[in-house]
């Protein structure tokens, strides 16, 4: 039964799918410079230094020494960001 449905509908579906793929490719690869600027993320300077990385390593060592197996990552990141003025 499926083979009988493929005969009249298979080729038109294949052609329509190929045309849709070509249109998608064209729209995504040949953009105007204005639309490209919308997806570019601007770089921000980081204030992380060698000392701040060392301090983070010390915090992790304290976690290991106290046998803390898990910590709230969100809380740790917020504290770290406030302490070192990182957004």
N, C-alpha and C positions, 0 to 999 in steps of 0.2 A: 504493500500500500504506500509506504514512504517513497519508494522509487517512482511510483506513478505521479506523486505530488511534486517530486523534484523536476521532472521533465518540463512542466509549464512554468513553475515558479522559481526554480533553482538559479537559472542563468540571470533573470532580471534582478533577483535579490543580490547575487554576486556583483553585478554591474552597479547597482545602487550603493552597495556597501563600499565598493572601490571608489566611486565618486565621492562619497562622504569622507572616506579616508584622505583623498587628495585635497578636498576642501579644508579639512582639519589641518593637514600638513601645511597648506598654503597660508592659512590664517595665523598659525603659530610660528612659522619660520620667516615670514616676510612682513614684519611689523614696522610701524613707523617709529622713529626715535622717541616720540612723545609717549607712546604706549610702553616702550622698553624702560623708560625712566620710572614707571610706576612699579616695576618689579625689582629694581635694584635697591639693595639695602645699604645705607650709608654706614661706613666704618666709624666706630667710636674708639677713642684712645682708652686703654686700660690702665688702671692705677695699681695693678698687681705687680709686686716686686719680688725679688728673691727672698727677702725677709718674710713677706706675707705667706709665701709658699712654704717656707720653713716652719712658720707658726701653725699652718694647717697640718703639716706632717706631725708636729708635736701634739696637736689635739687628737689626731688619729692614733698616735702612740698611747696617749692617755686612755682612749677608748679601749685599746687592746689590753693595756695593763689592768684596767678595771673589769675586763671581760665583758664589755658592753658589745653585744652582737648586732644591735640595730640602734639607729638614731633617727629622729625625724629630720629628713633631708631638707624640707622646706624651711624649718626653723633654723637649721644650721646655715643655709644659704642666706637667709635674711640677716642673721647675726653677722656673718662674714661680710656681707655687702655693706652693712651699716658701719662696721668697724673700719673697713678699708675704703669706704666711699666708692663702692662699685655699684653700678645700676644693674 
